Amino acid sequence: MSDSAIEAKLAELGLVLPAAAAPVAAYVPVVVAGGLAHVSGQLPFIGGQLVTGRLGESVAVEDGAQAAQACALMILAQLKAALGSLDRIERVVKLGAFVSSTGDFTDQPKVANGASELMVAVFGDAGKHARSAVGVPVLPLGAAVEVDAIVAVRPA
């Protein structure tokens, strides 16, 4: 699938890749090693605003899933910036979803589905991946969700 096909698919879904966000601390957004691209955790920006709050408190499950989808879009933006082309993506291997949530909130998988379903919608079977969905008490900048990724890539 070429960049134009991937971006056409995103457009068909009503989505646009954001500009790749600059790191906010001492790390790089993507490291490629051994045929895998490791993407640092990405925060959810919707309409230029960071989605903040905690699931089970101030953020509904549906809004959390949208935030996870925004993280997945930023993962794709970071991959395009690092690889030069989304065409180099061979397979989404694993997503890690961190959900800021209360101690009694147990729907982290439903929130993480926002990111997982986007990858499948964009890449088809190559978007199906292993995943973890973990509840945490707080995330950087008060974000509601953070998602990282491991992606198999073709050589340049």
C-alpha positions in Angstrom: 0.0 0.0 0.0 1.5 3.3 -1.0 1.5 6.6 1.0 -1.1 7.9 -1.3 -3.3 4.8 -0.7 -2.7 5.0 3.0 -3.5 8.7 3.1 -6.5 8.1 0.9 -7.7 5.5 3.3 -7.3 7.9 6.2 -9.2 10.6 4.2 -11.9 8.0 3.5 -12.1 7.5 7.3 -12.4 11.3 7.7 -8.9 11.5 9.3 -5.8 13.5 8.5 -2.2 12.9 9.7 -1.1 15.6 12.1 2.4 17.1 12.0 4.8 14.8 13.9 5.1 16.2 17.4 8.6 17.1 18.8 9.8 15.2 21.8 9.1 16.9 25.1 12.0 15.3 27.0 15.2 13.4 26.5 14.2 10.8 23.9 13.6 10.4 20.2 10.2 9.7 18.6 11.3 6.6 16.6 14.2 4.2 16.7 14.6 1.7 13.9 16.7 -1.4 14.8 16.6 -4.9 13.4 13.8 -4.3 11.0 11.5 -2.9 13.7 10.5 0.7 14.3 9.9 1.4 18.0 7.7 4.4 18.4 7.8 6.3 21.7 4.5 6.9 23.5 2.3 9.5 21.8 -0.2 11.7 23.5 -3.7 12.5 22.2 -4.2 15.8 20.5 -7.6 16.5 19.0 -8.1 19.9 17.2 -4.7 21.0 18.5 -5.7 20.4 22.2 -4.3 17.7 24.5 -7.1 15.4 25.7 -6.6 15.3 29.5 -8.4 13.8 32.5 -9.0 10.3 33.9 -11.2 7.5 32.6 -13.8 6.6 35.3 -13.7 10.2 36.5 -13.9 13.0 33.9 -13.5 11.2 30.6 -16.1 8.8 29.0 -15.0 5.5 27.4 -16.0 6.8 24.0 -13.9 9.9 24.4 -11.0 7.8 25.7 -11.2 5.7 22.5 -11.2 8.8 20.4 -8.1 9.9 22.3 -6.4 6.5 21.7 -7.2 6.9 18.0 -5.5 10.4 18.0 -2.5 8.7 19.6 -2.5 6.1 16.7 -2.6 8.9 14.1 0.4 10.6 15.8 2.2 7.2 15.7 1.6 7.2 11.9 2.8 10.8 11.6 6.0 9.9 13.6 6.6 6.8 11.4 6.1 8.9 8.2 8.6 11.5 9.5 11.2 8.8 10.5 10.8 6.4 7.6 10.1 8.9 4.8 7.2 6.8 3.6 4.4 4.9 5.2 4.9 2.4 2.4 7.8 1.0 4.4 5.4 -0.3 7.1 5.1 -4.1 6.7 3.1 -4.9 9.8 1.9 -3.4 13.1 3.5 -5.8 15.6 2.4 -4.4 19.0 0.6 -1.4 20.6 0.9 -0.5 24.2 -1.9 1.6 25.5 -1.7 3.4 28.8 -5.0 4.7 30.2 -5.1 7.3 33.0 -7.9 5.8 35.1 -9.4 5.5 38.5 -8.7 2.4 40.5 -12.1 0.9 39.8 -12.1 1.5 36.0 -11.7 -1.7 34.1 -12.5 -0.8 30.5 -8.9 0.0 29.4 -9.3 -2.5 26.5 -12.3 -0.6 25.2 -10.3 2.6 25.2 -7.3 1.0 23.5 -9.6 -0.3 20.8 -9.6 3.3 19.4 -5.9 2.8 18.4 -6.2 -0.9 17.5 -9.2 -0.4 15.2 -7.6 2.5 13.4 -4.5 0.3 12.6 -6.7 -2.5 11.2 -8.9 0.0 9.2 -5.7 1.5 7.6 -3.6 -1.6 7.1 -6.1 -4.5 7.0 -4.6 -7.7 8.2 -1.2 -6.1 8.5 -2.7 -3.8 11.1 -3.7 -6.7 13.4 -1.3 -6.7 16.3 -0.5 -7.9 19.8 -1.4 -5.3 22.5 -1.4 -4.4 26.1 -3.9 -2.0 27.7 -2.9 -0.8 31.2 -4.5 1.5 33.7 -2.2 4.0 35.3 -2.9 6.8 37.9 -1.4 9.6 35.8 0.3 10.3 32.5 2.6 13.1 31.3 0.9 16.5 31.0 -2.3 15.0 32.5 -3.0 13.2 29.2 -6.0 10.7 29.3 -4.2 8.1 27.1 -0.7 7.4 25.7 0.0 4.8 23.1 3.4 3.4 21.9 4.1 1.0 19.0 6.4 -1.6 17.5 6.1 -1.8 13.7 7.9 -4.1 11.3 9.5 -2.1 8.4 10.8 -2.8 5.0 14.4 -1.7 4.2 14.7 1.8 2.6 
